[in-house]
């Protein structure tokens, strides 16, 4: 050993030193030096730490000075050198550096960036390693721990230090809400209330093979044995058994050999067939079942039958007093296009004494005389027409009450609203000017797009008016008619061609003809449909020729289609009257919004539609198993055929009649329904006269009900016993289909 007062190595130590590598020699030397100094010769702790490869130093540099001076004996500034520094003052300077033993300042970094100034705090020890360029802080600068917070119904919690448990919390558990609490206790369900989740009750001795039941107790399930191990519950089915109390039928099953017979009791089921030939009403079309179908409720009614609506009530405005006495009300606008036809309009209540129809644009002053009449007038524009479409009065709103009453005297009862009305339009004509031996007057230009169909053109005024010619825009005033008391009409296009009213070409260049040539053409002109010219020419005007200069006027008659109208009702009191419109409805389609459930049926034998159809009315059906595709049964092929689209027209054309749907066989219904949960029917209804009968009263199914497995009655219908320790025996006293559920051990 070396002398304790010297640093000399003994010969043995020298030999030991020679047996290790250079790096190991340094380490062993450092360790021996440390041992000597620990024996009493240690100069300071910094030297001891340095001997272990980590040096110690102290920094007393002022807080606001970035270059921190450190004194550490024996420290060498080489890459990999480590030093622990104790800071006596805090640091407030940015980009702090260390200068150990005046070896040169180097930046203090953490994870490659300048360390935060607050990390070099007073009284703290910090470990740094010189990486050849900077002093890298070793460790974690973040020493602050988060606090654990609990979750709520709206937000997550946060990780961190858990809350401190208090005295008495030793058996409690930390819950998700960050509180120490007791775990909930499991409670079982009853026949009227559910249980709750929680710690299950402890089983007692002997219940090691029991199972926790829903009522909160431990027990043996019905399909589990108690003889040990996992039970083997099995099922045996026996079909078409013939048995009676006098002649029972026995069924035996094998069991594992046992002397304890600790088996769960068997569960025995007997099948009860469903009733056959059951007639069930699937739909009786009462008002409450209307929601099960999609249809237009303006034209289809559900009131114990499904039928077309031929009379409905139009909304009527509150009555307004009129000067001649009485009260006038106006109905909502009625669209004739919504129906095949409008057959009658009547009014009632409030002592109604008169009624008039008004087309769109008719004024509220269009009313009828103050007595009990129901002869409506159709008011279109300013003219009044009767039910036959005959003109009764022009400028209806300008008539006196007496004149209006006179017009109603000639009104026919409106049995069917006319499809069209002839309207007379006055055409203004300028003052006549001389031309040859007579006078010519020119009408205003007429735009043919303003009229639906032009049926007539006429001229009134001077008795000497003897001719008329149509001239398209740009035509010359020399286009006139012949000089005799017979009118002819010729249309002249802007390009010069002349046509008769049937559209036949009369001349290629009318303007260049002589008077004699024109007169000859007028004498041969034919045609009675000026609308042919209106369809050819976009616009034209009249040229009227007469022998004198009497004032001229002309008119054009248009055939206007009746689309919409209103009903004016005059009564003697201010009570709002009713307005009933009798119509021939359009063909209607009624489709289901849901299927008729078939869960209780084994199969369908037949379907019957209770309905009434008279005259030319038509009722047809289609069937759907999925509310998407509709089918009709083809009795000639025995197959179902799909309908391209479920429309009233398609089903009226291809659908089944009541007799056809009644004759669909049971196997066809089975094939169509398949695995579907139900069936639905589409109905197409059509009448040609309101006197016809058409309604569907009920849909009935002739079907077989599904059977059910029920628990057999022990003692009356069956019994069981164990004839030996290897089998179980069932004794049956009833015929039928049986299922035996038993514990096979």
Order of alpha helices (4+ residues) and beta strands (2+ residues): alpha-alpha-alpha-beta-beta-beta-beta-beta-beta-beta-beta-beta-beta-beta-beta-beta-beta-beta-beta-beta-beta-beta-beta-beta-beta-beta-beta-beta-beta-beta-beta-alpha-beta-beta-beta-beta-beta-beta-beta-beta-beta-alpha-alpha-beta-beta-beta-beta-beta-beta-beta-beta-beta-beta-alpha-alpha-alpha-beta-beta-beta-beta-beta-beta
